Amino acid sequence: MACHPVFFALVLSIQKGIVELTKDPPASVVSNLDDPHKIHRKAAMYAILGDLLFIVLPLVVISIVDVSVGRSLFAIIESPELSFGSAVLFGQTIIKVVSGFAHTKPTGAEQPVFIIALIIVFGLVPSLVVLALLLSVNPIPYGLQLAQAGIFALGVIVFGFFGVNGHAQSLRHGGKAIERLS
């Protein structure tokens, strides 16, 4: 079976990125990792990237199947699975934020409550509304497809930023030793 050129280019791009991630960092970067905060942040980044890969995995499989049956690589934005993935991303972000703040035991709850409220109001609820609309509207309007793709991109960014910070706080204050990364 012939491979679609766009799919082949995507696979090569991902493979090149993985090779770059697995290379040893330069000595100047390694010397900067002596700070425990940076060690925890690095460990958190790898944990979040691992989580993200498993969240995106079903979407990759669906895209491979779509391309195999002759649909476009971008047919995934017509599918409700992208909104479902967005909801999972926002939900996992909430878990990481709560876990991070639970380990730090802040004196006031205003900051974590505000962050969680932002994630729910501007991320989780819109992704679920778009999911419900996608399941009930046929044909799917182009604007709804764009909204779904935008919300998913926002989910990845929010998960990356708040997820890394929350996970790093959990590691830093959870009593877990991370010396194996230094």
C-alpha positions as CSV (number, residue, x, y, z in Angstrom):
1,M,0.0,0.0,0.0
2,A,1.4,3.4,-1.0
3,C,1.9,6.0,1.7
4,H,0.4,9.4,1.3
5,P,3.2,12.1,0.8
6,V,1.8,14.4,3.5
7,F,1.6,11.5,6.0
8,F,5.1,10.4,5.1
9,A,6.5,14.0,5.6
10,L,4.7,14.1,9.0
11,V,6.2,10.8,10.1
12,L,9.7,12.0,9.1
13,S,9.2,15.3,10.9
14,I,8.1,13.5,14.1
15,Q,11.0,11.0,13.8
16,K,13.5,13.9,13.5
17,G,12.0,15.6,16.6
18,I,12.3,12.4,18.6
19,V,15.9,12.0,17.6
20,E,16.6,15.6,18.7
21,L,14.8,15.0,22.0
22,T,16.9,11.9,22.8
23,K,20.3,13.5,22.1
24,D,22.4,14.4,25.1
25,P,22.2,18.1,26.0
26,P,25.2,20.3,25.7
27,A,27.5,20.6,28.7
28,S,26.3,24.2,29.3
29,V,22.7,22.9,29.7
30,V,23.7,20.0,32.0
31,S,25.6,22.4,34.3
32,N,22.5,24.5,34.7
33,L,20.5,21.5,35.9
34,D,22.2,21.6,39.3
35,D,19.3,23.6,40.6
36,P,16.6,21.3,42.1
37,H,13.8,23.4,40.6
38,K,15.2,22.8,37.1
39,I,15.6,19.1,37.7
40,H,11.9,18.9,38.9
41,R,10.8,21.0,35.9
42,K,12.7,18.8,33.5
43,A,11.2,15.6,35.0
44,A,7.7,17.2,34.9
45,M,8.3,18.2,31.2
46,Y,9.0,14.6,30.3
47,A,6.0,13.3,32.3
48,I,3.7,15.8,30.6
49,L,5.1,15.0,27.1
50,G,4.5,11.3,27.8
51,D,0.9,12.0,28.9
52,L,0.4,14.2,25.9
53,L,1.6,11.4,23.6
54,F,-0.9,9.0,25.0
55,I,-3.7,11.5,24.8
56,V,-2.9,12.2,21.1
57,L,-2.3,8.5,20.2
58,P,-6.0,7.7,19.3
59,L,-6.1,10.8,17.1
60,V,-3.0,9.7,15.3
61,V,-4.5,6.2,14.8
62,I,-7.7,7.8,13.4
63,S,-5.7,10.0,11.1
64,I,-3.7,7.0,9.8
65,V,-7.0,5.1,9.1
66,D,-8.5,8.2,7.4
67,V,-5.4,8.6,5.1
68,S,-5.5,4.8,4.4
69,V,-9.1,5.0,3.1
70,G,-8.4,8.0,1.0
71,R,-9.5,10.8,3.2
72,S,-7.5,13.9,3.9
73,L,-5.0,14.0,6.8
74,F,-7.0,16.9,8.1
75,A,-10.3,15.0,8.2
76,I,-9.8,14.6,11.9
77,I,-11.1,18.2,12.5
78,E,-14.5,17.0,11.2
79,S,-14.5,14.2,13.8
80,P,-15.8,14.7,17.4
81,E,-12.8,12.8,18.7
82,L,-10.7,16.0,18.6
83,S,-13.2,17.7,21.0
84,F,-13.1,14.6,23.2
85,G,-9.3,14.9,23.2
86,S,-9.6,18.6,24.2
87,A,-11.8,17.7,27.1
88,V,-9.3,15.1,28.3
89,L,-6.5,17.6,28.0
90,F,-8.3,20.2,30.1
91,G,-9.4,17.6,32.6
92,Q,-5.8,16.3,33.0
93,T,-4.6,19.9,33.4
94,I,-7.1,20.4,36.3
95,I,-5.7,17.2,37.9
96,K,-2.1,18.4,37.5
97,V,-2.9,21.9,39.0
98,V,-4.8,20.5,41.9
99,S,-2.1,17.9,42.6
100,G,0.6,20.6,42.5
101,F,-1.2,22.9,44.9
102,A,-2.2,20.0,47.2
103,H,1.5,19.2,47.6
104,T,2.5,22.8,48.3
105,K,-0.4,23.5,50.7
106,P,-0.7,27.2,50.0
107,T,-2.1,29.5,52.7
108,G,-4.8,30.9,50.4
109,A,-6.8,29.0,47.9
110,E,-7.5,31.9,45.7
111,Q,-4.8,31.2,43.1
112,P,-5.5,27.5,42.5
113,V,-9.3,28.2,42.5
114,F,-8.9,31.0,39.9
115,I,-6.6,28.9,37.7
116,I,-9.0,25.9,37.8
117,A,-12.0,28.2,37.1
118,L,-10.2,29.6,34.1
119,I,-9.5,26.1,32.7
120,I,-13.1,25.0,33.2
121,V,-14.8,28.2,31.9
122,F,-12.5,28.8,28.9
123,G,-11.4,25.2,28.1
124,L,-13.4,22.3,29.4
125,V,-16.9,23.7,28.9
126,P,-16.3,25.1,25.4
127,S,-14.7,21.7,24.3
128,L,-17.8,19.9,25.6
129,V,-20.2,22.3,23.9
130,V,-18.3,21.8,20.6
131,L,-18.4,18.1,21.1
132,A,-22.2,18.1,21.7
133,L,-22.7,20.3,18.6
134,L,-20.5,18.1,16.4
135,L,-22.6,15.1,17.5
136,S,-25.9,16.8,16.7
137,V,-25.2,18.9,13.6
138,N,-24.9,17.5,10.1
139,P,-23.1,18.7,7.9
140,I,-20.5,20.2,10.2
141,P,-20.1,23.9,9.6
142,Y,-16.6,25.1,8.8
143,G,-16.6,27.5,11.7
144,L,-17.3,24.7,14.1
145,Q,-14.4,22.7,12.7
146,L,-12.1,25.7,13.2
147,A,-13.4,26.2,16.7
148,Q,-12.7,22.5,17.5
149,A,-9.1,22.7,16.1
150,G,-8.5,26.0,18.0
151,I,-9.8,24.6,21.3
152,F,-7.6,21.5,20.9
153,A,-4.5,23.7,20.3
154,L,-5.4,25.7,23.3
155,G,-5.8,22.5,25.3
156,V,-2.3,21.4,24.3
157,I,-0.8,24.8,25.3
158,V,-2.7,24.9,28.6
159,F,-1.8,21.3,29.4
160,G,1.9,22.0,28.6
161,F,2.1,25.2,30.7
162,F,0.0,24.4,33.7
163,G,0.6,20.7,33.6
164,V,4.4,21.1,33.8
165,N,4.1,23.6,36.6
166,G,1.7,21.5,38.6
167,H,3.6,18.3,38.1
168,A,6.9,20.1,39.0
169,Q,5.3,21.4,42.2
170,S,4.1,17.9,43.1
171,L,7.6,16.6,42.6
172,R,9.3,19.4,44.4
173,H,7.1,19.3,47.5
174,G,6.0,15.6,47.4
175,G,9.2,14.3,48.8
176,K,10.2,12.4,45.7
177,A,13.9,12.2,44.9
178,I,14.7,13.1,41.3
179,E,18.5,12.7,41.4
180,R,18.4,10.1,38.6
181,L,17.9,12.9,36.1
182,S,20.9,15.0,37.1
